[in-house]
Amino acid sequence: MNIGLFIPCYIDQLYPQVGIATLELLEKQGLNVTYPANQTCCGQPMANSGFEHYTHTSNKNFIRTFADFDYIVCPSGSCTLHVKEHLYVANRKAQATQIRNKIYELTEFLTDVINLKALNASFPYKVGLHQSCHGLRGLHLAQMSELVAAPFSKPEHLLSMVKGIELISLDRHDECCGFGGTFSIFEEAVSVKMGQDRVADHLNHQAEYITGVDMSCLMHLQGILNRQKSPVKVIHIAEILNADK
């Protein structure tokens, strides 16, 4: 199994430890993982702002970079979903379709592809799980509360394998944090209020850490926590699943 590691640009620039944790976690499962150095942004910020026609060069580069891998793994539900739904190049339709079908968000890959059964990880803290909207409603990483159906959560399933962790219960376990990419810029006041509500739910249940599959959402919550001078920290799920101390 030859895996291409796709690291979103904001993780590369601001949270490189998440990319490193993702690589180490995959390699611990005995997988052959390659980080292609010529990868770039998937184009989601432009597409979300109504300029998808500017993403053609990004799309071509993505296909050139990842076409030959068996699987593509990304520690971001948001970027994974964008590639799954929007990757398109007119004269490379077959390659684009293949890539859309073989890109996976990290927890999705660990659960659905390699069927991970156990982890040698330890994280003895009280942790709140933030279910990001793209992962929840786009990739179906967990059951949505608006549906009358059996509950499940792939991230929670993986976290339950971690020694010492205490997953807290939230009043609204799948509420949006308000980040929404460019939404947080164009609708700043609404975005901040939604984020404050999301943080308050975790604080009310004594979380020491907030985790999730999208560092973009966690970055938004981190900014609110910092402004409140809260001791609560954010941490990507890959860092917890890779924590062996």
N, C-alpha and C positions, 0 to 999 in steps of 0.2 A: 504494500500500500504506500504509494508515493503522495505525500501531502504538501500542498502549497499553503504557507501561512500568510494570510492577508491581514495586515495591521492597519486600522484606520489612521488617518493623518493626525487626529487630535491625540490619539494614544501615542503615536510615534513622537510627537512634539512635546506633549505635556505629561504623559503618564507611561513612560517607557517600561517601567517595572511591570505593567500589565502584559505587555508583549512578551517580556522575558518569562514571566510566570506561565503564560500560555504555552510558549515553546517548551519549557521544562516539564510542564504537566503532560503534554503530548508525548515527549520523549520518554518519560517515565513509563508510558504504556507500551514501550518498545516500537514506537512508530518512527518512520523515516520522514522527517520534516525539513522543508527547505523554505527559507525566507528570501524570496526574489527581491534583489536590491533595487530593481527599476520600477517597482510598483508605485502608484500615485493614489491620490484621492479617487474614490469611486464616482464622484460627480454629484453626490446627493445634495450638497448645499446649493448648487446651481439649479438642479432640478426642482428642489423645494421652493425656490424663489421664482419659478416660472421661466427659467432659462435652460431647459433641458437640451435645446439645440446647441448649447455650448459644451455639452458633455461628450460630443462625438469623439474627440481626441482621447479623452479619458477612457471611453469604452473600447476604442481600438487598442490602446495600451494594455488595458485589463485583459483583453482576449489574448494578445501576444504573450503576456506575462504568465497567464495561468492555464492556457489551453491544454498543456501536456500533463497536468497533474491528475491523479485519480480522484482526489478530493481537495477542496479548498476549505480551510477552516478559519473563522474570523471571530474574535472575542467582542462582537458587537451585533446585537440583533438588528439595530437600525441599518447599518451598512450592509449586512447580509441580506435583509429584505429588499433594500434598494437594488442590489445586483440581481436578486431573484426575479424582481418584477420589471426592471427597467433596462437591463443590459441589452443593447441592440446595436448592430452595425449592419447596414443594408446588404453589403456583399459578403457578410460572414454570419448569416443567420444560423447555420447549423452549429458552428462553434459557439455562438452566443447561447443557443438553447442548451447545449451540453454543459456549459459553465453554470447556467442558471439552475440546472438540475443537480449539480455536484458541489455547490457551495453550501456550507452549513455553519450556523452559529455554534460556538464552542460547546455549550451544554447539550445542544441538540445532537451534535456529532458524538459526544461521549455517551449519550443515552441511546440514540437510535441506530448509530452505525457500528460502534465497537461494543455496545452493550456493557458498559463498565459496571462491574459488580462490587468492587471494593476500592478503597483509597487508604494509603498510608499517610494520613494528614491529621493534624491536630490544631484546633483553634478554640481555646477555652474562654470564650466570651459570649455575651448576649448579643445576638445579631438579628436585625430586622431585614427582611428580604423585600426589596422594591421590585415589583414586576413591571418592567417597562412596556409601554404600549405597543411598540413595533414587534417585540418578541412575543407578547401576550396575544395580541389580536391579529398580527400578521403572520408570525411563524408558529403560533399555537404552542408555545413552550409551556403553557399552563392553561387551565380551564378558566374561562371568563365568568365572572359572577353574574352577568346578565343572562346567562344561559342556565336552564334547568337541566343539568347534566352532572355526571359523576366528576368529582374534583380530581385534579392531578396537577403536578408541577414538576417539570424536569429539573429546574434549578434546585428546588427544595429536596427532591429525591437525592441529588448528588450531595447537597449540604448535609443530609442526614447521615452520610457515610463518614463525616469528619468527627474525629474524637473530641469530646469536651465542649462542642458547640451547643449553645442554647438558642434555638430559633424562637423568637417572640411572636405572639399573635397580635395582629393589627386589627383595628376597627374596620378599616377599608383596605383590604389586602391587595387590591389591584387598581387603586386610584392613580390617575395620571399625576406626574410631578410638576407638569407645566412647562417643561423645557421645550420640547417640540422643535428643536433645531432653530431655524430662523424665526419661529414663532416667538421665542424668548426675546428677540430683538425688536420685532415689529409690534408685539403686544407685551411690553415689558411689565406693566403693572399687573396684568392678569397672570402672567407667568410667575411672577414673584409671589403673589398671593397663593396660587396653587402649590408652589413649592413650600411655602411656610406651613400650609395645612398638612402636606405630606410629612414634613419634618416633625410637626407637632404630634402626629400619630405615633411616630417612632419614639419620641421623647416621653410621651405619656406611658409607654410600655417599657421604659428603662433600657432602651437599646444602648449598647456601647459602640456598636458598629452598624452601619447601613451598607448592605451589599446589593448587587444586581448584575445583570449581564451587559448593561450599557454604561460605559464610563461617562458618556455625555450626560445622562440623567444624573449620575452620581456627582459629576462636576457641578451641576446646577444646585444640587442639595448641599454640596460642600460649601459653595459660596454663601448660602443662607446660614448654615451652621457657623461658619467663620464670623459672619457679621453679628450673629447672636452670641458670639464668644462661647459656644458650646464645646464641651470636651468630646462629644460624639464624633467619631471619624467615619469616613467612607472608605470602602475597599472593594475592588472588583472581585467577582466570584472566583476568577482564576487564581487570585492570590491566596484565597482561603483554601481552595482545593489543592493548591501546591504547597501549603504551609506544613512543613514536616518537623517543626520544633515546638 
